[in-house]
Amino acid sequence: MNTGGDDIVQFDNVGLRYGTGKEVLSDVSFTLYPGSFYFLTGASGAGKTSLLKLLYLAQRPSRGMIRMFGTDVITLSRERLPAFRRRLGVVFQDFRLVPHLSAYDNVALPLRVAGVSEHDLAKPVADMLEWVGLADRAEARPATLSGGEQQRVAIARAVIGRPDMLVADEPTGNVDPDMALKLLRLFEALNRLGTTVVVATHDLHLLRKVPESLIMRLDKGRLADPTGALRYPPRRQAATS
């Protein structure tokens, strides 16, 4: 999953405004390194969701430069966007599962869209459902699943394609503390496999659960840097370079 470069994402003086309103993000600059685990924090309205939209290519900035996997994504053609998006996994706070599909079919969806045959996707999907503890719920529709189960299906769907980067927007916001910790352990396991993980959260207790994590904090659309993660490569990344 390593892209072969020193960074996976680079923002340089990025600003974002919606319509003619004032900027919701201003002069945001940072670098994300392959295989690292980041928490994105900040008060409600600080701009976390807007920043994540830029990260998973659902929004283009109003100004500044964004490079991803060594490519300027602002000028990226529409034809090349799908290939880039397949390198990203996204977990939404509201799950966004397809209601008429089973858990199995929701998880299989990205592989089917990518053209993987039913024969070739059967084992990866079954393995992924087992990994998130839902092997016995494969045929269940989202409406019959608990909030924690739906979130685990959403995580399985996001990571079935082994993305280079996983972006999660308040993934523990709708579950109890025990389930929140279980979800966090799934993200850690994925991170150990080499995926860069970015988790937006308002739950500051979670930050202490991942000792090697790096913290980015938004304050009124500007990025603070409590851990120095934006200036220097993570220690474990530096040690292998």
C-alpha positions in Angstrom: 0.0 0.0 0.0 3.0 2.3 0.2 2.8 4.8 -2.6 6.5 4.8 -3.0 6.8 8.5 -2.1 7.4 10.4 1.2 3.8 11.5 1.5 0.3 10.4 0.6 -1.4 13.8 0.8 -0.2 17.4 0.8 -2.3 20.5 1.3 -0.7 23.9 0.7 -2.5 27.1 1.7 -5.9 25.5 1.0 -9.0 27.6 1.4 -12.7 26.6 1.0 -15.8 28.6 0.8 -19.3 27.6 -0.2 -20.9 30.0 -2.6 -20.2 33.6 -1.7 -20.0 33.0 2.0 -16.9 33.4 4.1 -14.2 30.8 4.1 -14.9 27.7 6.2 -11.3 26.6 5.8 -8.4 29.1 5.6 -4.7 28.7 4.8 -4.7 24.9 5.6 -1.3 23.3 5.0 -0.2 19.8 6.1 1.2 16.5 4.9 -0.1 13.0 5.6 2.5 10.2 5.6 1.9 6.6 4.5 1.0 4.2 7.2 0.2 6.8 9.9 -2.9 7.2 12.1 -4.3 10.7 12.5 -7.2 12.1 14.6 -8.9 15.2 13.3 -10.5 17.1 16.2 -12.2 20.4 16.7 -15.4 22.0 18.0 -18.7 21.6 16.1 -18.5 23.9 13.1 -14.7 24.0 13.1 -14.6 22.6 9.5 -13.9 18.9 10.1 -16.4 17.6 7.6 -15.4 20.1 5.0 -11.7 19.1 5.4 -12.7 15.4 5.0 -14.7 16.2 1.9 -11.5 17.6 0.4 -9.6 14.5 1.5 -12.0 12.0 -0.2 -12.4 14.2 -3.3 -16.0 15.1 -2.8 -15.2 18.8 -2.9 -12.7 21.0 -4.6 -11.0 23.8 -2.7 -11.6 27.5 -3.5 -7.9 28.1 -3.5 -4.5 26.5 -2.7 -3.0 23.2 -3.8 -3.8 19.6 -3.0 -1.6 16.7 -4.1 -2.5 13.1 -3.5 -0.4 10.1 -4.4 2.0 12.5 -6.1 -0.6 14.1 -8.4 -2.3 17.5 -8.4 -6.0 16.5 -7.7 -7.4 19.9 -8.2 -6.7 19.8 -11.9 -7.5 16.1 -12.2 -9.9 15.3 -15.1 -13.3 13.7 -14.3 -12.1 10.6 -16.2 -9.3 10.0 -13.7 -11.2 10.7 -10.5 -12.8 7.2 -10.2 -9.4 5.5 -10.2 -8.2 7.9 -7.4 -11.4 7.4 -5.4 -10.8 3.6 -5.5 -7.6 4.2 -3.5 -9.7 5.8 -0.7 -12.1 4.3 1.8 -14.7 6.5 3.4 -16.8 5.8 6.5 -19.7 8.2 7.0 -21.3 9.1 10.3 -24.7 8.2 9.0 -23.4 4.9 7.5 -25.0 5.4 4.0 -25.7 1.7 3.5 -28.0 0.7 0.6 -31.2 -0.2 2.5 -32.5 -2.9 0.1 -29.2 -4.8 0.0 -28.0 -7.3 2.6 -24.8 -6.8 4.6 -23.0 -9.1 2.2 -24.2 -7.2 -0.8 -23.3 -3.8 0.7 -19.8 -4.9 1.4 -19.5 -6.5 -2.1 -20.7 -3.3 -3.8 -17.2 -1.6 -4.3 -15.8 -4.8 -5.8 -18.8 -5.2 -8.1 -18.5 -1.6 -9.3 -14.8 -2.3 -10.0 -15.8 -5.3 -12.2 -14.7 -8.1 -9.9 -16.5 -11.4 -10.7 -18.9 -13.0 -8.3 -16.6 -16.0 -8.0 -13.6 -13.8 -7.1 -15.4 -11.5 -4.6 -17.1 -14.2 -2.6 -14.2 -15.1 -0.3 -12.9 -11.5 0.3 -16.4 -10.4 1.3 -17.0 -13.4 3.6 -13.5 -12.8 5.1 -14.2 -9.1 5.6 -17.6 -9.8 7.3 -15.8 -12.3 9.6 -13.1 -9.7 10.3 -15.7 -7.2 11.6 -17.5 -9.9 13.5 -20.6 -10.1 11.3 -20.2 -13.5 9.5 -23.6 -14.6 11.0 -25.3 -11.4 9.8 -24.4 -11.6 6.1 -27.9 -11.9 4.8 -29.4 -9.2 7.2 -30.7 -5.9 5.7 -29.5 -2.7 7.3 -32.8 -2.0 9.0 -32.5 -5.2 11.1 -29.0 -4.3 12.3 -28.0 -2.4 15.4 -26.2 0.9 15.0 -22.9 -0.7 15.9 -23.5 -3.5 13.3 -24.4 -1.0 10.6 -21.2 0.9 11.3 -19.1 -2.3 11.1 -20.8 -3.1 7.7 -19.9 0.5 6.6 -16.3 -0.1 7.7 -16.1 -3.4 5.9 -17.4 -1.8 2.7 -14.9 1.0 3.0 -11.9 -1.2 3.4 -12.8 -4.2 1.2 -10.7 -2.8 -1.6 -7.6 -2.4 0.7 -7.5 1.4 0.3 -4.3 3.4 0.6 -6.1 5.8 2.9 -9.2 5.5 5.1 -11.2 8.6 6.0 -13.8 8.2 8.8 -16.2 11.0 9.8 -17.2 10.7 13.5 -17.4 6.9 13.1 -18.1 6.4 16.9 -20.7 9.1 17.2 -23.7 6.8 17.1 -22.5 3.9 19.2 -21.8 3.2 22.9 -18.3 3.4 24.4 -17.6 -0.3 24.2 -18.5 -0.5 20.5 -16.6 2.7 19.9 -13.5 1.0 21.3 -14.1 -2.1 19.1 -14.4 0.1 16.0 -11.2 1.9 16.9 -9.4 -1.5 17.2 -10.6 -2.3 13.6 -9.1 1.0 12.4 -5.8 0.2 14.2 -5.7 -3.3 12.6 -6.2 -1.8 9.2 -3.5 0.8 9.9 -1.1 -2.0 10.9 -1.6 -3.4 7.4 -0.3 -0.2 5.9 -3.3 2.0 5.4 -3.1 5.7 6.4 -6.1 6.3 8.7 -7.8 9.7 9.3 -10.5 9.7 12.0 -12.5 12.9 12.7 -13.9 12.8 16.2 -15.2 15.1 18.9 -14.5 12.4 21.5 -11.3 13.4 23.1 -11.2 10.2 25.2 -10.5 8.2 22.0 -7.2 10.1 21.4 -5.6 8.3 24.3 -6.6 4.9 23.0 -4.1 5.0 20.1 -0.8 6.0 21.6 1.0 6.3 18.3 -1.7 8.5 16.7 -1.0 12.0 15.6 -3.5 14.8 16.3 -4.7 17.6 13.9 -7.0 20.2 15.5 -9.2 22.6 13.6 -10.2 25.9 15.2 -12.6 28.1 13.2 -11.3 26.8 9.9 -7.6 27.0 10.7 -5.4 24.0 11.6 -3.5 23.8 14.8 -0.8 21.2 15.3 -0.6 19.8 18.9 1.7 16.9 18.1 4.0 18.4 15.4 2.5 15.9 13.0 2.2 18.5 10.3 5.8 19.6 10.3 7.7 16.3 10.8 7.2 12.7 9.6 6.0 10.3 12.3 8.8 8.7 14.2 8.2 5.2 12.9 8.1 6.6 9.3 11.4 8.5 9.8 13.0 5.4 11.3 12.4 3.4 8.1 13.5 6.0 5.7 
